[in-house]
Amino acid sequence: MGIEFRQIHLQADEQGKTNLAVKDLEGVAQPTSASWEEVFECVLMPSDVKGLRILDVGAGASDAVCKLLELGAEAYAIDPRYRSRADLKGRVKKHNKLVSNKLRRNEALESFMESAKSRPERYLEASATEIPFPDNFFDIVYSRIAVTSYLDVDRDIFSNAVEECIRVAKTGGSIRFFPYMDVEPGWPPEVNELRIDNEREVVNRLKKDSRIKGISEEDVNINGLADKPLIIEKA
């Protein structure tokens, strides 16, 4: 398959391998300042997070980690775009002009900027395929519109990101990806089919993995639309 997609030329074989590198797919992603309320709902965050170690993968300019820290969690965010928070802020502010909930998104952006300035050790420039934390470290690892929605365009990159999330999750911990098996509006149907095939293949492999205790899909309603996160429980 060969197709022009988001200003890149995408080629993919029958095994889901593409000509793209992880930086290409990270460049395709649109950073956002999703509010903590929306993030928590998307990944089914527990009501009590005090004392939990939590990682947001591909966090963008969301204020979710800021809120988790307020609630007593030991929370961290990683995103390759943290190399320049000024550039990230500019891109997000431009995008926020196009969304209906721009006021709340801009509030989340300002909260993120203040938190990242005062607690920079909690916001690390890193990719989902190279998470800078030791094995068995986090109680919850989650990703909203990052590992799924972008990195799943290439099966190997997606698999590597999932493996990293599993690696840094504690025994008995959980990995949560949102959305799962979704169709991105406006994207070429070939790309959506490729993403879904890649997700299905990797998850089917994990179902046979002795490290995994269980895999489930939970229905959620986000802004009036039905969707679901994928929940992976580590044995």
Order of alpha helices (4+ residues) and beta strands (2+ residues): beta-beta-alpha-alpha-beta-alpha-beta-alpha-alpha-beta-beta-alpha-beta-alpha-beta-beta-beta-beta
